[in-house]
Amino acid sequence: MTVSYFYFGPYVSITCRRDQEEERLILAPIRTILDIFVKNCQQCYNNSEFTTTDEMLHPFRGHCSFIQYMLNKPAKYGVKIFALCDAKTFYCSNLEIYCGKQPPGPYDARKTPTDIVKRLVSPIENSNKNVTTDNWYTNIPLLHYLLEKKTTLLGTMKKNKREIPPEFLPFVSSTARNRLSVQIVLM
């Protein structure tokens, strides 16, 4: 068993005791502090009626087994964090660090977009608040789940999702396309 002692000043100290099984977990060295931080974020602030979920990449180039590479972010390498934030004040009220595959146990959670949003939104369920997501998270089963929990969902969806009714998809016939090109040429 490993005992770690964290000292944050004259008023706060945290003693962490970990078993050998817990030492196999990737976030075990910071799990206690992370859980306390998230709990304090949830207790110290009430979100407005509009929240958003997304991922962020905290830049980090050190030695760590769960460093992610994301081409479309300004910092290409770092720690990937999923967060639930207030859309008005940008306050982070819940977060989850992505650390890849975990060994079987309490922290071995599914990493699908729907499951990530369900875990992030759990503190604000049954509060009649709105969650805004991007097209990676938005899907119809998540919408139904959040509606059951008295939470609304606003998000974009890709056109190739099978849940979208054909009436909502843009349809331009070849004759309409020809008329459109003729009108543009005549102007």
Backbone torsions as a table, in degrees:
resi	resn	phi	psi	omega
1	MET	NA	138.4	179.6
2	THR	-105.0	137.7	176.6
3	VAL	-118.6	125.0	177.2
4	SER	-118.3	147.0	-179.3
5	TYR	-128.3	122.5	-179.8
6	PHE	-109.8	130.9	-179.4
7	TYR	-119.5	118.4	-177.4
8	PHE	-108.8	4.6	-178.6
9	GLY	143.9	-173.2	-175.5
10	PRO	-71.3	-12.1	-173.5
11	TYR	-111.0	-18.8	-173.4
12	VAL	-129.0	127.4	171.4
13	SER	-144.3	144.6	-176.4
14	ILE	-128.6	129.0	175.1
15	THR	-107.5	127.1	-178.5
16	CYS	-112.7	128.2	174.2
17	ARG	-115.9	126.2	-178.5
18	ARG	-124.8	138.1	174.2
19	ASP	-82.2	171.2	178.6
20	GLN	-63.8	-34.0	179.7
21	GLU	-67.1	-38.5	179.1
22	GLU	-68.7	-27.6	-179.0
23	GLU	-68.0	-20.0	176.4
24	ARG	-73.6	-22.0	-179.8
25	LEU	-69.6	144.6	-173.1
26	ILE	-69.8	-42.4	-177.8
27	LEU	-94.3	14.5	-176.1
28	ALA	-56.3	-39.0	-178.8
29	PRO	-63.5	-27.5	-177.4
30	ILE	-117.6	5.0	-174.8
31	ARG	-59.4	-43.6	-178.3
32	THR	-63.3	-46.6	-179.1
33	ILE	-66.7	-40.6	178.9
34	LEU	-62.8	-43.7	179.3
35	ASP	-63.8	-40.1	177.4
36	ILE	-65.5	-41.4	179.4
37	PHE	-61.7	-47.4	-179.3
38	VAL	-64.5	-41.5	178.7
39	LYS	-62.0	-41.9	178.1
40	ASN	-67.2	-36.9	176.8
41	CYS	-61.6	-38.7	-179.1
42	GLN	-74.8	-34.1	-177.4
43	GLN	-80.3	-29.0	-172.0
44	CYS	-89.6	-4.6	-175.5
45	TYR	-150.8	137.8	172.7
46	ASN	-102.0	124.2	179.7
47	ASN	-64.4	152.9	172.0
48	SER	-73.6	-175.3	-177.1
49	GLU	-73.4	-9.2	-178.7
50	PHE	-118.0	121.5	177.0
51	THR	-126.5	164.4	179.0
52	THR	-139.6	147.3	175.4
53	THR	-118.4	137.5	177.2
54	ASP	-164.8	178.5	178.4
55	GLU	-107.7	151.5	173.0
56	MET	-136.0	154.6	-179.3
57	LEU	-115.8	109.1	177.7
58	HIS	-83.0	118.1	-174.9
59	PRO	-59.1	129.7	179.4
60	PHE	-159.7	128.5	-179.7
61	ARG	-118.0	11.4	-178.2
62	GLY	-76.3	-172.0	179.3
63	HIS	-88.1	114.3	-177.5
64	CYS	-157.3	140.9	-175.1
65	SER	-78.1	-12.4	-177.1
66	PHE	-117.7	31.6	174.0
67	ILE	-69.3	136.3	-179.8
68	GLN	-111.5	149.9	173.2
69	TYR	-111.4	122.0	178.7
70	MET	-129.2	113.3	-174.3
71	LEU	-64.7	-35.7	-172.8
72	ASN	-85.7	4.5	178.4
73	LYS	-99.2	152.4	178.7
74	PRO	-60.0	-44.9	172.9
75	ALA	-94.3	118.3	-172.4
76	LYS	-73.2	-29.5	-177.1
77	TYR	-118.4	143.8	177.1
78	GLY	169.0	-169.2	179.7
79	VAL	-95.1	124.6	-178.9
80	LYS	-86.3	126.1	-177.6
81	ILE	-126.2	128.7	172.3
82	PHE	-92.4	132.9	-174.2
83	ALA	-136.6	147.3	169.6
84	LEU	-107.9	117.4	-175.0
85	CYS	-125.0	152.6	173.2
86	ASP	-71.4	130.8	-176.1
87	ALA	-75.0	-20.0	-179.0
88	LYS	-89.8	-42.2	-175.6
89	THR	-108.4	-7.2	-179.6
90	PHE	64.9	23.0	178.2
91	TYR	-77.0	129.8	179.3
92	CYS	-84.3	115.6	-177.5
93	SER	-103.3	-15.6	176.4
94	ASN	-155.6	143.2	178.8
95	LEU	-149.0	161.0	-179.8
96	GLU	-146.1	125.9	179.5
97	ILE	-86.8	130.4	178.5
98	TYR	-83.5	118.0	-179.8
99	CYS	-124.9	21.2	175.8
100	GLY	76.4	-151.0	-177.0
101	LYS	-74.8	126.8	177.3
102	GLN	-102.5	152.3	174.0
103	PRO	-65.7	158.0	-179.7
104	PRO	-55.9	136.6	-178.8
105	GLY	156.3	-161.3	-174.7
106	PRO	-70.0	-23.0	-177.2
107	TYR	-103.0	10.5	176.5
108	ASP	-86.2	85.1	-176.4
109	ALA	-107.1	153.7	177.8
110	ARG	-68.1	144.1	-176.1
111	LYS	-107.8	21.8	177.0
112	THR	-72.9	152.4	-179.2
113	PRO	-56.3	-39.5	179.5
114	THR	-63.5	-44.4	-179.6
115	ASP	-66.9	-36.1	177.8
116	ILE	-62.8	-46.1	179.8
117	VAL	-65.4	-39.9	179.0
118	LYS	-59.8	-42.4	179.2
119	ARG	-69.6	-39.7	-178.9
120	LEU	-68.7	-36.6	-174.3
121	VAL	-84.3	-9.8	-175.4
122	SER	-53.6	-35.1	178.5
123	PRO	-69.2	-22.3	-177.2
124	ILE	-108.9	14.2	177.0
125	GLU	-64.3	151.2	180.0
126	ASN	59.4	33.6	-179.4
127	SER	-120.6	4.8	-179.3
128	ASN	56.5	39.5	177.3
129	LYS	-102.9	166.9	-178.0
130	ASN	-109.8	137.7	176.6
131	VAL	-115.0	127.5	177.7
132	THR	-106.8	131.1	-179.4
133	THR	-131.3	167.0	173.5
134	ASP	-96.7	-175.8	-171.0
135	ASN	-70.4	-13.6	177.9
136	TRP	-74.4	-31.7	-177.7
137	TYR	-94.8	-29.5	-170.1
138	THR	-73.3	126.7	172.3
139	ASN	-157.8	164.8	-174.7
140	ILE	-67.4	-42.9	177.7
141	PRO	-59.9	-36.6	176.7
142	LEU	-65.9	-39.1	177.9
143	LEU	-59.9	-46.8	179.8
144	HIS	-64.6	-40.1	178.8
145	TYR	-62.1	-46.2	-177.9
146	LEU	-68.7	-34.2	176.7
147	LEU	-64.8	-36.8	175.1
148	GLU	-63.4	-30.0	-179.6
149	LYS	-92.7	14.8	178.6
150	LYS	57.2	44.4	176.4
151	THR	-133.6	135.3	-179.3
152	THR	-95.3	159.9	-177.6
153	LEU	-127.8	133.9	173.8
154	LEU	-128.1	125.9	-179.1
155	GLY	-167.9	165.2	176.7
156	THR	-91.7	155.0	177.3
157	MET	-131.2	147.7	175.5
158	LYS	-73.3	150.9	-177.0
159	LYS	-66.9	-23.5	-174.8
160	ASN	-88.0	9.2	176.9
161	LYS	-71.4	134.9	-176.3
162	ARG	-75.0	-15.8	-179.3
163	GLU	-76.3	-15.7	-177.6
164	ILE	-76.7	125.9	177.7
165	PRO	-64.2	147.1	-178.3
166	PRO	-63.0	-23.0	179.7
167	GLU	-66.3	-24.6	-178.8
168	PHE	-86.7	-15.4	-178.3
169	LEU	-80.4	144.4	178.9
170	PRO	-68.5	133.0	178.4
171	PHE	-130.0	118.5	177.8
172	VAL	-123.9	116.2	179.2
173	SER	-75.7	165.7	-178.7
174	SER	-67.1	-34.2	178.4
175	THR	-69.6	-37.9	177.3
176	ALA	-66.6	-35.8	178.2
177	ARG	-66.1	-40.2	178.7
178	ASN	-66.0	-42.5	178.4
179	ARG	-62.1	-39.7	-179.6
180	LEU	-64.3	-43.1	179.7
181	SER	-67.4	-35.4	177.5
182	VAL	-65.5	-41.6	-179.7
183	GLN	-65.9	-36.2	179.6
184	ILE	-68.3	-40.9	-179.7
185	VAL	-66.2	-39.8	-178.3
186	LEU	-68.8	-28.3	-179.3
187	MET	-74.5	NA	NA
